[in-house]
Amino acid sequence: MKRFIIVLLLLTGCSTGTLEGQKPPQLQLIIEDRVEQAVLGTYCWGNQCEDALPPKEIVENISKVQPNTRVQLKIGAPLPTDVELTEVVEDQQTITLKIEEQSFITPSKPGTYYYNYSAWWKVDGAVQGDAHYAFALEVE
């Protein structure tokens, strides 16, 4: 029994916090009764890193929404440990938006808005993966 416990402790100590899959999970936007996909941009996952263009350059589909609409952000497993949502404004500058219960409210002013959703996966305080997703909304 003692030998079993020692082997178990050694195996546990040797395990790594690797992430499953070849790429980060998908990010979905749930807008009223519609489900939209965000575009995966720059990411590092396991030992693979990919760079992407800024959100305004990689988003092809712009979802139409009404002002002050709640948009739910749903990401697949594994769930990230930290997230941040930013709106891209002039000259690639960003402003951080508040996420409540994995959702945010669209602006009240009509226009096209570009967003970057950043997610980090940490194990024991060390980042094991990160991903940045882009999407755009047209407030009518």
C-alpha positions in Angstrom: 0.0 0.0 0.0 2.8 2.4 0.9 4.5 1.7 -2.5 1.2 2.4 -4.3 0.9 5.8 -2.5 4.5 6.7 -3.4 4.0 5.8 -7.1 0.7 7.8 -7.1 2.4 10.9 -5.6 5.3 10.6 -8.2 2.8 10.4 -11.1 0.8 13.3 -9.8 3.9 15.4 -9.4 5.0 14.6 -13.0 1.7 15.5 -14.6 1.7 18.7 -16.7 -1.1 21.2 -17.1 -1.4 20.6 -20.8 -4.5 21.8 -22.7 -6.6 19.5 -24.8 -7.1 19.9 -28.5 -5.1 21.5 -31.3 -6.6 25.0 -30.8 -8.5 27.0 -28.2 -12.2 26.3 -27.9 -14.7 28.3 -30.0 -16.4 31.4 -28.8 -20.1 31.8 -29.5 -22.2 35.0 -29.3 -25.8 34.4 -28.3 -27.9 37.4 -29.5 -31.5 37.0 -28.6 -32.4 33.7 -30.4 -29.4 33.6 -32.7 -26.0 32.0 -32.2 -23.0 33.6 -34.0 -19.4 32.5 -34.1 -16.5 34.8 -33.2 -13.3 34.6 -35.2 -10.3 33.0 -33.5 -7.4 35.5 -33.8 -3.9 35.4 -32.2 -3.4 32.5 -29.8 -0.9 30.2 -28.0 -2.2 26.7 -27.2 0.1 24.1 -25.8 3.3 24.6 -27.8 1.7 26.2 -30.9 1.3 29.9 -31.4 -0.4 31.7 -34.3 -0.6 35.4 -35.0 -3.5 37.1 -36.7 -4.4 40.5 -38.0 -6.4 43.0 -35.8 -10.1 42.5 -35.3 -11.2 45.0 -38.0 -9.2 43.1 -40.6 -10.2 39.5 -39.8 -14.0 39.9 -39.1 -16.0 39.1 -42.2 -19.5 38.9 -40.9 -21.0 41.7 -38.9 -24.1 40.8 -36.8 -27.0 43.2 -36.7 -28.4 44.0 -33.2 -30.7 46.5 -31.6 -29.4 49.1 -29.2 -29.0 48.0 -25.5 -29.2 44.3 -26.4 -27.7 41.7 -24.0 -25.1 39.5 -25.8 -24.0 36.3 -24.1 -20.5 35.1 -24.5 -20.2 31.3 -24.5 -16.9 29.6 -24.8 -16.3 25.8 -25.0 -14.3 23.7 -22.6 -11.9 24.0 -21.0 -13.2 27.2 -19.5 -10.6 30.0 -19.2 -9.5 31.2 -15.8 -9.4 34.9 -16.9 -11.2 36.9 -19.6 -11.4 40.4 -20.9 -13.6 42.2 -23.4 -12.4 45.3 -25.3 -14.0 47.5 -27.9 -11.6 48.6 -30.7 -11.9 52.3 -31.2 -9.8 54.7 -33.5 -6.3 53.7 -34.4 -6.5 50.3 -32.9 -6.9 51.8 -29.4 -9.2 49.8 -27.1 -11.5 50.4 -24.1 -12.2 47.6 -21.6 -15.9 46.7 -21.2 -17.6 45.2 -18.2 -18.6 41.6 -18.5 -21.4 40.5 -16.1 -22.5 36.8 -16.0 -20.6 36.2 -19.2 -22.5 38.8 -21.1 -22.5 42.5 -22.0 -24.9 45.1 -23.3 -24.5 46.6 -26.8 -24.2 50.4 -27.2 -27.2 52.6 -27.5 -25.8 54.6 -30.3 -26.1 53.2 -33.9 -22.9 52.2 -35.7 -20.5 49.4 -36.3 -18.5 48.2 -33.3 -15.5 45.8 -33.3 -14.6 43.7 -30.2 -11.7 41.6 -29.0 -12.4 38.9 -26.4 -9.3 37.7 -24.7 -9.0 34.5 -22.6 -6.3 33.0 -20.6 -6.0 29.4 -19.2 -3.8 29.1 -16.1 -2.6 26.2 -14.1 -1.0 26.9 -10.7 -0.8 30.6 -11.7 1.2 30.0 -14.9 -0.4 30.7 -18.3 -0.8 27.5 -20.3 -2.7 29.1 -23.2 -4.3 32.3 -24.4 -6.6 33.2 -27.2 -8.0 36.4 -28.7 -11.3 36.3 -30.5 -12.8 39.0 -32.8 -16.3 39.9 -33.6 -18.3 42.9 -34.9 -21.8 44.2 -34.2 -23.8 46.7 -36.1 -26.2 48.5 -33.8 -29.2 49.6 -35.9 
